[in-house]
Amino acid sequence: MHRVQLEKPLYTLAVAAEMLGSQPGTLVLYEEFGIAQRSAGASDRRRFTLRDVLALRAVSRLRRQYGMNPAGARQMIRCLQLLDAHRLPRPAELRGFDLDYVSI
């Protein structure tokens, strides 16, 4: 069985932006808000991990669906994770929102 490596820096800024359907500048903004942090890979080019891409996707989805700013989306994710950790129900419209591998 092949294991997914969530913490390995694989994705350049351009690749991550393409995966998310965003502009690279948007991802830099998210990075400034502490939503993701690029780290140096073997080639010394800064790259995002899969965990970063999943967090960026979650924030992008909240921004598009609910008009949240990046800071508000980050806080919403934290609140949803707290609800999940305490086994409390989420609001109905956010029940299908997958945060299993998101770390913010």
C-alpha positions as a Markdown table, in Angstrom:
| # | Residue | x | y | z |
|---|---|---|---|---|
| 1 | Met | 0.0 | 0.0 | 0.0 |
| 2 | His | 1.3 | 3.4 | -0.9 |
| 3 | Arg | 1.2 | 6.1 | 1.8 |
| 4 | Val | 0.4 | 9.7 | 1.1 |
| 5 | Gln | 3.1 | 12.0 | 2.4 |
| 6 | Leu | 1.3 | 15.0 | 3.9 |
| 7 | Glu | 4.4 | 16.7 | 5.1 |
| 8 | Lys | 6.8 | 16.4 | 2.2 |
| 9 | Pro | 7.3 | 19.7 | 0.4 |
| 10 | Leu | 6.4 | 18.8 | -3.2 |
| 11 | Tyr | 4.4 | 21.6 | -4.8 |
| 12 | Thr | 5.8 | 24.9 | -6.2 |
| 13 | Leu | 3.8 | 28.1 | -5.8 |
| 14 | Ala | 2.7 | 27.8 | -9.5 |
| 15 | Val | 1.7 | 24.2 | -9.2 |
| 16 | Ala | -0.3 | 24.7 | -6.0 |
| 17 | Ala | -2.0 | 27.7 | -7.5 |
| 18 | Glu | -3.0 | 25.7 | -10.6 |
| 19 | Met | -4.3 | 22.8 | -8.4 |
| 20 | Leu | -6.5 | 25.2 | -6.5 |
| 21 | Gly | -7.6 | 27.3 | -9.4 |
| 22 | Ser | -6.1 | 30.4 | -7.7 |
| 23 | Gln | -3.6 | 33.0 | -8.6 |
| 24 | Pro | -0.1 | 32.7 | -7.1 |
| 25 | Gly | -0.5 | 36.0 | -5.4 |
| 26 | Thr | -3.5 | 34.7 | -3.6 |
| 27 | Leu | -1.5 | 31.9 | -2.1 |
| 28 | Val | 1.2 | 34.3 | -1.0 |
| 29 | Leu | -1.5 | 36.3 | 0.8 |
| 30 | Tyr | -2.8 | 33.1 | 2.4 |
| 31 | Glu | 0.8 | 32.3 | 3.4 |
| 32 | Glu | 1.1 | 35.8 | 5.1 |
| 33 | Phe | -2.1 | 34.9 | 7.1 |
| 34 | Gly | -0.4 | 31.8 | 8.4 |
| 35 | Ile | -2.7 | 29.4 | 6.5 |
| 36 | Ala | 0.2 | 27.6 | 4.8 |
| 37 | Gln | 4.0 | 27.9 | 4.9 |
| 38 | Arg | 6.3 | 26.9 | 2.1 |
| 39 | Ser | 9.4 | 25.1 | 3.1 |
| 40 | Ala | 12.6 | 24.4 | 1.2 |
| 41 | Gly | 12.8 | 21.2 | -0.7 |
| 42 | Ala | 15.9 | 19.4 | -2.0 |
| 43 | Ser | 16.4 | 22.0 | -4.7 |
| 44 | Asp | 16.2 | 24.9 | -2.3 |
| 45 | Arg | 13.0 | 26.1 | -4.1 |
| 46 | Arg | 10.3 | 26.8 | -1.6 |
| 47 | Arg | 7.4 | 24.3 | -1.9 |
| 48 | Phe | 4.1 | 23.6 | -0.3 |
| 49 | Thr | 3.2 | 20.2 | 1.3 |
| 50 | Leu | 0.0 | 18.3 | 0.5 |
| 51 | Arg | -1.2 | 19.3 | 4.0 |
| 52 | Asp | -0.7 | 23.0 | 3.0 |
| 53 | Val | -2.6 | 22.5 | -0.3 |
| 54 | Leu | -5.5 | 20.9 | 1.6 |
| 55 | Ala | -5.6 | 23.8 | 4.0 |
| 56 | Leu | -5.4 | 26.3 | 1.1 |
| 57 | Arg | -8.3 | 24.4 | -0.6 |
| 58 | Ala | -10.4 | 24.6 | 2.6 |
| 59 | Val | -9.8 | 28.3 | 2.9 |
| 60 | Ser | -10.5 | 28.9 | -0.8 |
| 61 | Arg | -13.8 | 27.0 | -0.5 |
| 62 | Leu | -15.0 | 29.0 | 2.5 |
| 63 | Arg | -14.0 | 32.2 | 0.7 |
| 64 | Arg | -15.9 | 31.3 | -2.4 |
| 65 | Gln | -19.0 | 29.8 | -0.8 |
| 66 | Tyr | -19.4 | 32.1 | 2.2 |
| 67 | Gly | -17.5 | 35.3 | 1.2 |
| 68 | Met | -15.2 | 35.0 | 4.2 |
| 69 | Asn | -11.8 | 36.8 | 4.3 |
| 70 | Pro | -8.7 | 34.6 | 4.9 |
| 71 | Ala | -8.6 | 35.3 | 8.6 |
| 72 | Gly | -12.3 | 34.5 | 9.0 |
| 73 | Ala | -11.9 | 31.3 | 7.0 |
| 74 | Arg | -8.9 | 30.3 | 9.2 |
| 75 | Gln | -11.0 | 30.8 | 12.3 |
| 76 | Met | -13.9 | 28.9 | 10.9 |
| 77 | Ile | -11.7 | 25.9 | 10.2 |
| 78 | Arg | -10.4 | 26.1 | 13.8 |
| 79 | Cys | -13.9 | 26.2 | 15.1 |
| 80 | Leu | -15.0 | 23.3 | 13.0 |
| 81 | Gln | -12.0 | 21.3 | 14.1 |
| 82 | Leu | -12.9 | 22.0 | 17.8 |
| 83 | Leu | -16.4 | 20.8 | 17.2 |
| 84 | Asp | -15.1 | 17.6 | 15.6 |
| 85 | Ala | -12.6 | 17.1 | 18.4 |
| 86 | His | -15.3 | 17.3 | 21.0 |
| 87 | Arg | -17.7 | 15.2 | 18.9 |
| 88 | Leu | -20.2 | 18.1 | 18.6 |
| 89 | Pro | -22.4 | 18.4 | 15.5 |
| 90 | Arg | -21.5 | 20.9 | 12.9 |
| 91 | Pro | -24.0 | 23.3 | 11.3 |
| 92 | Ala | -25.8 | 21.4 | 8.6 |
| 93 | Glu | -24.3 | 23.4 | 5.7 |
| 94 | Leu | -20.7 | 22.5 | 6.9 |
| 95 | Arg | -21.2 | 18.8 | 7.7 |
| 96 | Gly | -19.6 | 17.7 | 4.4 |
| 97 | Phe | -16.7 | 20.0 | 4.7 |
| 98 | Asp | -13.6 | 17.7 | 4.9 |
| 99 | Leu | -10.9 | 18.8 | 7.3 |
| 100 | Asp | -9.4 | 15.4 | 8.1 |
| 101 | Tyr | -5.9 | 16.3 | 6.9 |
| 102 | Val | -6.0 | 20.1 | 7.4 |
| 103 | Ser | -3.7 | 21.7 | 9.9 |
| 104 | Ile | -3.9 | 25.4 | 10.5 |
